Amino acid sequence: MNAPLTANPGTAPTARQAQKAAFEANKLAKYLRRQVGQAIADFNMIEPGDKVMVCLSGGKDSFAMLDILLFLRQHAPIDFDIVAVNLDQKQPGFPADVLPDYLRGIGVPFHIEDEDTYSIVKRLIPAGKTTCSLCSRLRRGVLYRVAGELGATKIALGHHRDDILQTLFLNMFFAGKLKSMPPKLVSDDGRNVVIRPLAYCRESDLAAWAEVRAFPIIPCNLCGSQPNLQRQQVKQMLQDWEKRFPGRIETMFRSLGNVVPSHLLDAGLFDFAGLKATGIPDAEGDIAFDAPAFAAAASQPVEFQARRD
């Protein structure tokens, strides 16, 4: 899914190149729409009558999420509404007209919320320190409030498969937790349901789609100058693994849906204290003395089954 979709920069595409680019773009569109549709179905993200608040940051991922959800709304067997919401954090130089112009152009109901979280972050976080944590908390609180004001029943965020895996390793490496980003959750205020429709999508495919659709990408100047963030380090580690061992990322992501609590260490998830021999064979029992057995294709890319168009 990562083949070039355009001709070499600075050269006019030939008819054959244009035809190939159109074919690849159509294939990518179907692939991403199937993945999003499958994620929505697997986790019951969107239900009839929902009003989905699509959080639009101006980055490639949220643009792609809005684009795909608009398509699915037209073709899905259920009726739901969409409202796009952007939080203008008052970053210096932020092009405030880009998103409204784009959303008016595609005919999407939208709301721009003005909240100067930028000044708060810059005041409270020392120069050179990571701003993401505080920025995220402030942004989340504002979005929860706006969702209530707009009557939204679901809040859609643009986190993708790579974000989910990176969060898993960040929690393991730096927080000592086996935890990631769930595709669906109840917000910490207990009032909102948050969904991540791009949960099955690869970042590279979303980047390719952004190029095809020519989204007016707006960079985040608040944190974009922090190249040594822990998330960037984990991202680079995963990319290196994928280069050395193709398919490993897919397999690791698949493992998040195949958790075996009895073979971990959390006594809150499994009753180790009350565990006793029953004399009844258990296929999921202890195999500590057996050689590890892995499927022959385990190192190959694993994809979630997608619905047919």
C-alpha positions, 0 to 999 in steps of 0.5 A: 500500500506504500507505492508512489502515487504520483510522478516524479516532482517537477515532471508532468505525468504520462498517461500511463503514470496518471492511470497507475496513480489513479488505480493506486489511489482507488486501491488505497481508498478502498483499503483504508475505508475497509479498515475503518469500517471494520474497526467501527464494527468490531468495537461498535464505535458508531450507532444509529442516531449518533452525532460524532464530533470529529476532532480536527487538528489540521494534521494528516491523520485527523484530515484522513479520519474526517474524509473517511467518516464522511464517505462511510456516512454516505454508504453505511447502513446506519444514519449518523451525523458528523460535526468537525471541531477544531481547537484554536490554541492560539499558537503564534502564526497559526493560520486560522482561516485554513480549516474553516475554508476547507470545511466550508468547501466540503460542506461539513458542519463545524465549530472552531473553539478559541482557547489560549492553551498555548500561553498556559503551556508556555508559562507552566512548562520550562523551555526545552521540556516536553509540552505534550502531556500538559497540552493534551490534558488541556485540550482534552478538557476543552473538547469534552466541554465542547462535546456536551455543548454541541450534543455530540454522543461520540468524540472521534480522535485520529490516533492510528495503529502506530500511535497505539503500538507506540503508547504500549511501549511507552507505558512499558518502558517509562510507566511500568504498565502494560497499557495502550490506547483503546479503540473505544473508551469512556472519558475520564469525566464519565460523560463522553464516549471516545472512539478511534476509528483509525485504530487499524490504519497504518500511519504510512497509508494515512500519509499516502492518502493525505498526499492523494487528497492534498489536505491543507496540513497545518504543522504543530509549532508548539511541540514540533521542535522537540525531536528527542521526545520519548514517543519519537524514540519509540517510533524510531525503534519500531521503524527499525524493527520493521525494516529488519523484520518485516511483518513484526509490527503487524504481529505485535499489533495483533497481539493486543487483541489476543491477551492471556491474563493467566500468563501475565503477572496481574493478580487483579486480572487473574486469580493466581491466589485461588488457583488449584489443580483440578485434574481437568485438562486445560489447553491454556494451561502451563506449558513452561516446560514445552518448547515455544511453538509459533505459527510458521507465518508468524513473521509475516504481515497479519491483517484484520479481516475486512468487510467486502465493499 
